[in-house]
Amino acid sequence: MSKSVDGDGQLYTLGLLERLRAECGGLWRTSSKLYFRVDELLRELANPNLHDIPTNLPFRVEMWDRHDQHIRWVVSASSSVAIAHAALDMAIANYPSERFTLRNRALVIREYKPAQDRGG
């Protein structure tokens, strides 16, 4: 009779292990989904472009990172080059230590680099 009790104990333990495995799998799926949702939100937050900028606003004033590798922030988007120049002037006045470009799509119209970057 003790064999039957031992067998029941082993079956009970196996049942607990199966339930534990199922719970861990559910926890992994939940944490994985949460990880990807948070990652997506962080990527959206890190996106330097203004959301929903119409394509008919081709003149952009952009602030660059300190290594000139990535756009940190689209300061202005305009359909008018005159407004874009004014926006660049104001961006430089407000953030003189930052690097800016004024572009019409891929064409750089004006560029500003702080004095320390220009060697003076």
TADAGI-V163984 format. One record per residue. N is the residue number from 1. RES is the residue in one small letter. OMEGA is omega in whole degrees, 0 to 359 (NA if undefined). D_LAST is the distance of its C-alpha to the last C-alpha in Angstrom with 1 decimal. Layout:
# TADAGI-V163984
[[N & RES & OMEGA & D_LAST] [N & RES & OMEGA & D_LAST]]
This chain:
# TADAGI-V163984
[[1 & m & 180 & 93.5] [2 & s & 175 & 90.6] [3 & k & 180 & 89.2] [4 & s & 179 & 89.0] [5 & v & 178 & 87.2] [6 & d & 178 & 84.7] [7 & g & 177 & 84.3] [8 & d & 179 & 83.6] [9 & g & 178 & 81.0] [10 & q & 178 & 79.2] [11 & l & 178 & 79.3] [12 & y & 179 & 78.0] [13 & t & 178 & 75.1] [14 & l & 177 & 74.4] [15 & g & 177 & 74.4] [16 & l & 179 & 72.0] [17 & l & 178 & 69.6] [18 & e & 178 & 69.8] [19 & r & 178 & 69.0] [20 & l & 178 & 66.1] [21 & r & 179 & 64.8] [22 & a & 178 & 65.1] [23 & e & 179 & 63.3] [24 & c & 177 & 60.5] [25 & g & 177 & 60.2] [26 & g & 178 & 60.0] [27 & l & 179 & 57.4] [28 & w & 180 & 55.3] [29 & r & 179 & 55.6] [30 & t & 181 & 54.6] [31 & s & 178 & 51.6] [32 & s & 177 & 50.6] [33 & k & 179 & 50.9] [34 & l & 178 & 48.9] [35 & y & 183 & 46.2] [36 & f & 176 & 45.8] [37 & r & 178 & 45.9] [38 & v & 179 & 43.2] [39 & d & 179 & 41.1] [40 & e & 179 & 41.5] [41 & l & 178 & 40.5] [42 & l & 177 & 37.3] [43 & r & 178 & 36.4] [44 & e & 178 & 37.0] [45 & l & 181 & 34.9] [46 & a & 181 & 32.0] [47 & n & 185 & 32.3] [48 & p & 184 & 29.1] [49 & n & 173 & 31.1] [50 & l & 181 & 33.0] [51 & h & 175 & 36.6] [52 & d & 175 & 38.9] [53 & i & 179 & 36.3] [54 & p & 181 & 38.5] [55 & t & 179 & 37.8] [56 & n & 174 & 38.0] [57 & l & 189 & 34.5] [58 & p & 183 & 32.4] [59 & f & 186 & 29.1] [60 & r & 171 & 27.1] [61 & v & 186 & 23.9] [62 & e & 173 & 22.9] [63 & m & 184 & 20.6] [64 & w & 176 & 19.7] [65 & d & 186 & 19.9] [66 & r & 180 & 17.1] [67 & h & 181 & 18.1] [68 & d & 181 & 18.3] [69 & q & 186 & 22.0] [70 & h & 174 & 23.9] [71 & i & 177 & 24.0] [72 & r & 190 & 24.2] [73 & w & 170 & 25.5] [74 & v & 185 & 26.8] [75 & v & 185 & 25.8] [76 & s & 172 & 27.8] [77 & a & 186 & 30.4] [78 & s & 173 & 31.9] [79 & s & 182 & 34.2] [80 & s & 178 & 32.4] [81 & v & 179 & 29.1] [82 & a & 178 & 28.8] [83 & i & 179 & 29.1] [84 & a & 177 & 26.7] [85 & h & 179 & 24.0] [86 & a & 179 & 24.8] [87 & a & 177 & 24.7] [88 & l & 179 & 21.2] [89 & d & 180 & 20.1] [90 & m & 178 & 21.9] [91 & a & 179 & 20.5] [92 & i & 180 & 16.9] [93 & a & 182 & 18.1] [94 & n & 182 & 19.9] [95 & y & 186 & 17.6] [96 & p & 180 & 13.9] [97 & s & 181 & 12.9] [98 & e & 176 & 15.0] [99 & r & 181 & 14.9] [100 & f & 169 & 17.5] [101 & t & 170 & 19.5] [102 & l & 183 & 22.3] [103 & r & 167 & 25.0] [104 & n & 188 & 28.5] [105 & r & 182 & 30.0] [106 & a & 183 & 28.3] [107 & l & 177 & 26.6] [108 & v & 180 & 22.9] [109 & i & 179 & 22.8] [110 & r & 179 & 19.3] [111 & e & 177 & 16.4] [112 & y & 173 & 13.7] [113 & k & 179 & 10.9] [114 & p & 183 & 9.0] [115 & a & 181 & 5.4] [116 & q & 178 & 5.7] [117 & d & 182 & 7.6] [118 & r & 178 & 5.6] [119 & g & 182 & 3.8] [120 & g & NA & 0.0]]
